[in-house]
Every structure is written in structure tokens, then in C-alpha cells.
Amino acid sequence: MVSIISVAKAAGVSNKTVSRVINGEPYVTEETRERVEKAIRDLGYIPNMAARLIRSSRSNTFGIITDYVSTTPYSVDIVRGIQDWANANGKTILMANTGGSSKREAEIWKMFQSHRIDGVLYVTMYRRTVDPEAGDVRIPTVMINCRPQTNELLPSIEPDDYQGAQDLTRYLLDRGHRKIGYIRLNPILLGAQLRLDAFRKTAAEFGLAESDLSIRLGMEGPVGAEKNYVFAAATEMLQQKDRPTAIMSGNDEMTIQVYIATMALGLRIPEDVSIVGFDDFRTVSLALKPELTTAALPYYALGLEGADLLNSVVAGNKARPSRRVMPCKLVERTSVQSV
């Protein structure tokens, strides 16, 4: 096995200098650093991580605990953001998927503790309030795409569903729409209520009455096994004598059925009815024709910023504010027309 002594001899430097290069410490010239790194590559030297852990009491490793996020389209971008931050900052990532099992989650927390993980990023598939099943395990933690139900000391970072829906509503209103339909997401989702509240409040601020709005429930029931009413709701809405000139859908996937209902009635998008979604689930938003105007969930940025926030917590910096939200950018495409 190649040792640090071998690397030092090949590079013509001291053992301490090699150690400084490996640990990314200062006080090493660029020329010396390059010489040491070349010797490491040429000799195939692999640092002894266990020994470094004993010396430093830090593993330089973050853990990710997810429910189903690693198998959910586009929410995997949260993990990609975390990994890109880790690669840029010399951290290692261990990821464990609970599959929604509280027992499995408790086991993961204990396993992370035994591996002396520096900090944990607790990531959920959909935005919700939840308390991590950590038991008596105490590891610095940041929650991503969720917020704590009872432990308000845990910092969290989430998408700003309210702002995203507010911007979409204003976008329609600014283009002259005064009869607007809204098909609601499953009420069990935290983002569903925030999006609906933003739609109602923004419409009211523009002077619209409740009678100007057609609000229908699109989905309900357990997540993953919902009852779906979107096609029926959109059809009924569009058959009204004084039908909406625009429809806002709870998310992009629901919008597929709104498009189908619109075309089944012989109406054109956007000439007869404008349609907007939410999430920017690009498999849908770019495949639909005309392409869908929507608001993008900032999954990648959540992962990137969440990892940086955890690093600050691990370093002993107090996380303020304890709950952060990131904007959902409006993505303008061709499914909306002015009236």
C-alpha cells in the first residue's frame, strides 16, 4: 500500500506538506501543490479516511434521508444540487431512502450516527410538515422541501408556492383575463392551499369577485392513490355559458387533462382559453402543444442552498432565518393569449 511517506519522497517535500495538500490547507505554493498532486496520481495514493476521521473528529460527510424523492421525476434534482455542492466543497454524500417507513427511518438515523455523519439533509418528495424520526440521535439537520411540525429549531428550506401562484395569477390578470377557472391540487398537500390562497387573494386585489372565479377540486385522497376529477371539472367549467377565458391548474400533470377536455369540446388553446400550470415538469410542459406557461419548482436550487445552509449549521453558525423559501420562477411559453 502506498503511504504518505512514499508520496512525500516522490514529490521531494515533507510528510506535513503532503498532508496539507490532501486536506486543502493553505500555506502551500501552487507549484508544490501541483507536484504533490502529480505524485498522488502517479503512485495511486488513497488517503486513509478512517485515520483522518480519528484525527479531526469530522467525517466531511453529509447524509441525505429521503422518503421517495430519489425515484420521483425532477425532485431528484434536489439530490443533484446537493451532490454538485458536495463535489465543489470536498464533501462526501451518503443517501438512504426510507420508502415512507418510520422504522426504516429510525434505523437510518442510528446508522448515520454510528458513521459519525457531520450533518443530515432531510428531503421529502412533496412539500409538507413532518417531524424526523430521529429519536435520541442528535445530528445537525436541515430540512428540504418540508418544514418541522413541532421542532421549530430545525432550519428548513422550501419552494415559495404562494409567490409562484401569485405571479401566475397576475400574469393572467395583466393580460386582461377577468373570468378565471382554478382546478385545485389535492388538499392534503401543503403547497395546494398556499397556491389556492395566492390565487384568491391576488384576484381579489385586482377587483375580481368570487363569482368571477370558478374553483373546482381536481384531486383528493392519499398521495399516490388519489381520486382524480380533473377532466370532469375542466369539462364542466368550459361548458358554462359564461365560461372562463383562462384556467389555472394545480400542477402540470393535471394540465394534461385540462388540455384534453378543452380539445374535446372543440376549443382552441390559447385562442379560446388560456391555460397555465405549476411545477415546470418539463416532460409535460414542453410536450404539450402549445407549450405550457407555468411556474418552476426550484428543486436544484433547494439542494444547492440546503447543503450550503447545513454546512453553516455544522460549522456552528446559527441558521437565520430558520425557515427559508426560494422563488418559483414564472416560465412563459405559448399557452396564454391576451383578451
C-alpha positions as CSV (number, residue, x, y, z in Angstrom):
1,M,0.0,0.0,0.0
2,V,1.3,3.4,-1.0
3,S,1.9,5.6,2.1
4,I,2.1,9.4,2.6
5,I,5.9,8.9,3.1
6,S,6.1,7.5,-0.5
7,V,4.2,10.5,-1.9
8,A,6.5,12.9,0.0
9,K,9.6,11.2,-1.2
10,A,8.4,11.2,-4.9
11,A,7.4,14.9,-4.7
12,G,10.5,16.0,-2.8
13,V,8.6,17.5,0.1
14,S,7.9,16.8,3.7
15,N,5.1,14.5,5.0
16,K,3.4,17.6,6.5
17,T,3.3,19.3,3.1
18,V,1.6,16.3,1.6
19,S,-0.9,16.3,4.4
20,R,-1.6,20.0,3.9
21,V,-2.3,19.4,0.2
22,I,-4.6,16.4,0.9
23,N,-6.6,18.4,3.4
24,G,-6.8,21.5,1.2
25,E,-4.9,23.7,3.8
26,P,-3.2,27.0,2.9
27,Y,0.5,27.8,3.0
28,V,1.4,25.6,0.1
29,T,2.6,27.2,-3.2
30,E,0.8,26.3,-6.4
31,E,3.9,24.7,-7.9
32,T,4.3,22.5,-4.8
33,R,0.7,21.6,-4.7
34,E,0.8,20.5,-8.4
35,R,3.9,18.4,-7.7
36,V,2.3,16.6,-4.8
37,E,-1.0,16.0,-6.7
38,K,1.0,14.6,-9.6
39,A,2.8,12.2,-7.2
40,I,-0.5,11.1,-5.7
41,R,-1.9,10.4,-9.1
42,D,1.3,8.6,-10.4
43,L,1.5,6.4,-7.2
44,G,-2.2,5.8,-6.9
45,Y,-2.2,7.0,-3.3
46,I,-5.6,6.8,-1.5
47,P,-5.9,8.8,1.8
48,N,-6.8,6.9,4.9
49,M,-10.2,8.4,5.6
50,A,-10.6,6.4,8.9
51,A,-7.3,7.9,10.2
52,R,-8.3,11.4,9.1
53,L,-11.7,11.0,10.9
54,I,-10.0,10.0,14.2
55,R,-7.6,13.0,14.0
56,S,-10.2,15.6,13.0
57,S,-13.4,14.3,14.6
58,R,-15.1,15.3,11.4
59,S,-16.0,12.9,8.6
60,N,-16.6,15.5,5.9
61,T,-19.7,13.5,5.1
62,F,-23.3,14.6,4.8
63,G,-26.2,12.2,4.9
64,I,-29.4,12.5,2.9
65,I,-32.6,10.9,4.2
66,T,-35.4,10.8,1.7
67,D,-38.8,9.3,1.6
68,Y,-39.4,8.6,-2.2
69,V,-37.6,11.6,-3.6
70,S,-34.8,9.6,-5.4
71,T,-37.4,7.9,-7.6
72,T,-39.7,11.0,-8.2
73,P,-39.3,12.8,-11.5
74,Y,-37.5,16.1,-11.2
75,S,-37.4,16.1,-7.4
76,V,-34.2,14.1,-7.9
77,D,-32.8,17.5,-8.9
78,I,-32.7,18.2,-5.2
79,V,-30.2,15.4,-4.8
80,R,-28.3,16.6,-7.8
81,G,-28.0,20.1,-6.3
82,I,-26.7,18.6,-3.0
83,Q,-24.2,16.4,-4.9
84,D,-22.9,19.3,-7.0
85,W,-22.4,21.4,-3.9
86,A,-20.6,18.5,-2.2
87,N,-18.3,17.9,-5.2
88,A,-17.4,21.6,-5.2
89,N,-16.7,21.7,-1.4
90,G,-14.9,18.4,-0.8
91,K,-17.7,16.6,0.9
92,T,-18.9,13.0,0.6
93,I,-22.6,12.2,0.4
94,L,-24.4,9.1,1.7
95,M,-28.0,8.7,0.7
96,A,-30.6,6.5,2.3
97,N,-34.3,6.1,1.1
98,T,-36.9,5.3,3.8
99,G,-39.6,4.2,1.4
100,G,-42.0,6.0,3.8
101,S,-41.2,3.6,6.7
102,S,-40.8,5.2,10.1
103,K,-39.0,2.1,11.4
104,R,-36.5,2.2,8.5
105,E,-36.0,6.0,9.0
106,A,-35.2,5.4,12.7
107,E,-32.6,2.8,11.7
108,I,-31.0,5.2,9.2
109,W,-30.6,7.9,11.8
110,K,-28.8,5.4,14.1
111,M,-26.6,4.2,11.2
112,F,-25.7,7.8,10.3
113,Q,-24.7,8.4,13.9
114,S,-22.5,5.3,14.0
115,H,-20.8,6.5,10.9
116,R,-20.2,9.9,12.5
117,I,-22.0,11.8,9.7
118,D,-21.4,15.6,10.1
119,G,-24.9,16.6,9.2
120,V,-28.2,15.4,7.6
121,L,-30.3,16.8,4.8
122,Y,-33.8,15.6,5.3
123,V,-35.6,15.7,2.0
124,T,-39.3,14.9,1.1
125,M,-41.0,14.1,-2.2
126,Y,-43.7,16.7,-1.8
127,R,-43.8,19.8,0.4
128,R,-45.3,19.1,3.8
129,T,-44.9,19.4,7.6
130,V,-43.1,16.5,9.2
131,D,-41.1,15.6,12.2
132,P,-38.0,13.5,11.5
133,E,-38.0,10.1,13.3
134,A,-34.5,10.8,14.9
135,G,-35.3,9.5,18.4
136,D,-32.4,10.4,20.7
137,V,-30.0,10.8,17.8
138,R,-28.6,14.4,17.7
139,I,-27.0,15.3,14.3
140,P,-27.2,18.8,12.8
141,T,-30.1,18.7,10.3
142,V,-31.6,20.9,7.6
143,M,-35.0,20.1,6.1
144,I,-35.5,20.5,2.4
145,N,-38.9,20.7,0.7
146,C,-40.5,20.3,4.1
147,R,-40.7,22.0,7.5
148,P,-40.8,20.7,11.1
149,Q,-44.2,20.0,12.6
150,T,-43.1,20.7,16.2
151,N,-39.4,21.3,16.4
152,E,-39.1,24.9,15.2
153,L,-35.4,24.9,15.9
154,L,-34.7,22.8,12.8
155,P,-33.9,25.1,9.9
156,S,-35.7,24.4,6.6
157,I,-35.7,25.5,3.0
158,E,-38.8,25.2,0.8
159,P,-40.2,26.4,-2.5
160,D,-42.4,29.6,-2.4
161,D,-45.6,28.1,-3.7
162,Y,-47.5,31.2,-2.7
163,Q,-45.3,33.6,-4.7
164,G,-45.4,31.2,-7.7
165,A,-49.2,31.1,-7.8
166,Q,-49.3,34.9,-7.2
167,D,-47.1,35.6,-10.2
168,L,-49.1,33.2,-12.4
169,T,-52.4,34.9,-11.4
170,R,-51.0,38.3,-12.0
171,Y,-49.7,37.2,-15.4
172,L,-53.3,36.2,-16.4
173,L,-54.8,39.3,-15.0
174,D,-52.3,41.6,-16.7
175,R,-53.3,40.0,-20.0
176,G,-57.0,41.0,-19.5
177,H,-58.4,37.8,-18.1
178,R,-61.3,38.5,-15.7
179,K,-63.1,35.2,-15.7
180,I,-60.6,32.6,-14.5
181,G,-61.0,28.9,-13.5
182,Y,-58.9,27.2,-11.0
183,I,-58.6,23.4,-10.6
184,R,-57.2,22.6,-7.1
185,L,-54.4,20.2,-6.2
186,N,-55.0,17.5,-3.5
187,P,-55.8,19.5,-0.3
188,I,-53.6,17.1,1.7
189,L,-50.5,18.9,0.1
190,L,-49.2,21.9,1.9
191,G,-48.5,23.7,-1.4
192,A,-52.1,23.1,-2.6
193,Q,-53.5,25.5,0.0
194,L,-50.8,28.1,-0.5
195,R,-51.3,28.2,-4.2
196,L,-55.1,28.5,-3.9
197,D,-54.8,31.2,-1.3
198,A,-52.4,33.2,-3.5
199,F,-54.8,32.8,-6.5
200,R,-57.9,34.0,-4.5
201,K,-56.1,36.9,-2.8
202,T,-54.4,38.2,-6.0
203,A,-57.7,38.0,-7.9
204,A,-59.4,40.0,-5.1
205,E,-56.7,42.6,-5.2
206,F,-57.4,43.1,-8.9
207,G,-61.0,43.7,-8.0
208,L,-62.4,40.3,-9.1
209,A,-65.4,39.0,-7.2
210,E,-65.8,35.3,-6.1
211,S,-68.4,35.0,-8.9
212,D,-65.7,35.8,-11.4
213,L,-63.8,32.7,-10.3
214,S,-64.6,29.1,-11.0
215,I,-62.8,26.9,-8.4
216,R,-63.1,23.1,-8.6
217,L,-61.4,20.3,-6.7
218,G,-59.1,18.3,-9.0
219,M,-57.8,15.6,-6.8
220,E,-58.2,14.2,-3.3
221,G,-57.2,11.2,-1.2
222,P,-53.9,9.6,-0.1
223,V,-50.9,10.7,-2.0
224,G,-50.1,8.2,-4.7
225,A,-53.7,6.8,-4.7
226,E,-55.8,10.0,-5.3
227,K,-59.2,10.2,-6.8
228,N,-58.9,12.3,-10.0
229,Y,-61.7,14.7,-11.0
230,V,-59.6,17.0,-13.3
231,F,-61.2,16.0,-16.7
232,A,-64.7,16.3,-15.4
233,A,-64.0,19.5,-13.6
234,A,-62.5,21.1,-16.6
235,T,-65.3,19.9,-18.9
236,E,-68.0,21.3,-16.6
237,M,-66.1,24.6,-16.3
238,L,-65.7,25.0,-20.0
239,Q,-69.4,24.2,-20.7
240,Q,-70.6,27.1,-18.6
241,K,-72.5,29.8,-20.5
242,D,-70.1,32.5,-19.2
243,R,-67.1,30.2,-19.2
244,P,-63.6,31.2,-18.0
245,T,-61.2,32.7,-20.6
246,A,-58.3,31.2,-18.6
247,I,-57.8,28.1,-16.4
248,M,-55.1,27.7,-13.8
249,S,-54.2,24.1,-12.9
250,G,-52.8,22.9,-9.6
251,N,-49.8,21.3,-11.3
252,D,-48.6,20.5,-14.8
253,E,-49.6,16.9,-14.8
254,M,-53.2,17.9,-14.1
255,T,-53.0,20.3,-17.0
256,I,-52.8,17.3,-19.5
257,Q,-56.4,16.5,-18.7
258,V,-57.4,20.2,-19.0
259,Y,-55.9,20.3,-22.5
260,I,-57.8,17.1,-23.4
261,A,-61.1,18.5,-22.1
262,T,-60.6,21.7,-24.0
263,M,-59.9,20.0,-27.3
264,A,-62.7,17.5,-26.8
265,L,-65.1,20.5,-26.7
266,G,-63.7,21.9,-29.9
267,L,-62.0,24.8,-28.2
268,R,-58.5,26.1,-29.1
269,I,-55.6,26.9,-26.8
270,P,-54.9,29.8,-26.3
271,E,-57.3,31.4,-28.8
272,D,-60.4,30.3,-26.9
273,V,-59.0,29.5,-23.5
274,S,-55.6,30.2,-21.9
275,I,-54.1,27.6,-19.6
276,V,-51.3,27.7,-17.0
277,G,-49.8,25.0,-14.8
278,F,-47.4,24.8,-11.9
279,D,-44.1,22.9,-11.3
280,D,-42.5,23.1,-14.8
281,F,-42.5,19.3,-15.0
282,R,-40.8,19.5,-18.4
283,T,-41.8,16.1,-19.6
284,V,-45.3,17.7,-19.6
285,S,-44.8,21.4,-20.0
286,L,-42.6,21.1,-23.2
287,A,-44.5,18.1,-24.7
288,L,-47.9,19.8,-24.6
289,K,-48.7,21.9,-27.7
290,P,-48.9,24.8,-27.3
291,E,-46.1,24.6,-24.8
292,L,-47.3,25.3,-21.2
293,T,-46.7,28.5,-19.3
294,T,-46.0,27.5,-15.7
295,A,-44.1,28.3,-12.5
296,A,-40.9,26.2,-11.9
297,L,-40.2,24.5,-8.6
298,P,-36.6,25.3,-7.8
299,Y,-35.6,21.7,-6.9
300,Y,-31.9,22.0,-7.9
301,A,-31.5,25.3,-6.1
302,L,-33.2,23.8,-3.0
303,G,-30.5,21.1,-2.9
304,L,-27.6,23.5,-3.5
305,E,-28.8,26.1,-0.9
306,G,-29.8,23.4,1.6
307,A,-26.3,21.8,1.5
308,D,-24.7,25.3,2.0
309,L,-27.1,26.0,4.9
310,L,-26.2,22.7,6.5
311,N,-22.5,23.4,6.2
312,S,-23.1,26.7,8.1
313,V,-25.0,24.8,10.8
314,V,-22.3,22.2,11.2
315,A,-19.7,25.0,11.4
316,G,-21.6,26.4,14.4
317,N,-23.2,29.4,12.6
318,K,-26.8,30.0,13.6
319,A,-29.2,29.5,10.8
320,R,-31.2,32.7,10.3
321,P,-33.9,32.9,9.2
322,S,-34.8,29.4,10.5
323,R,-37.2,28.9,7.6
324,R,-36.3,30.0,4.1
325,V,-38.3,30.0,0.9
326,M,-37.0,30.0,-2.6
327,P,-38.9,31.7,-5.5
328,C,-40.7,29.7,-8.1
329,K,-39.8,31.4,-11.4
330,L,-42.6,32.0,-13.9
331,V,-41.8,30.3,-17.2
332,E,-43.6,32.0,-20.1
333,R,-44.4,29.8,-23.1
334,T,-47.3,29.8,-25.6
335,S,-50.4,28.6,-23.8
336,V,-51.6,32.1,-22.8
337,Q,-53.1,34.8,-25.0
338,S,-54.3,38.3,-24.1
339,V,-58.0,39.1,-24.2
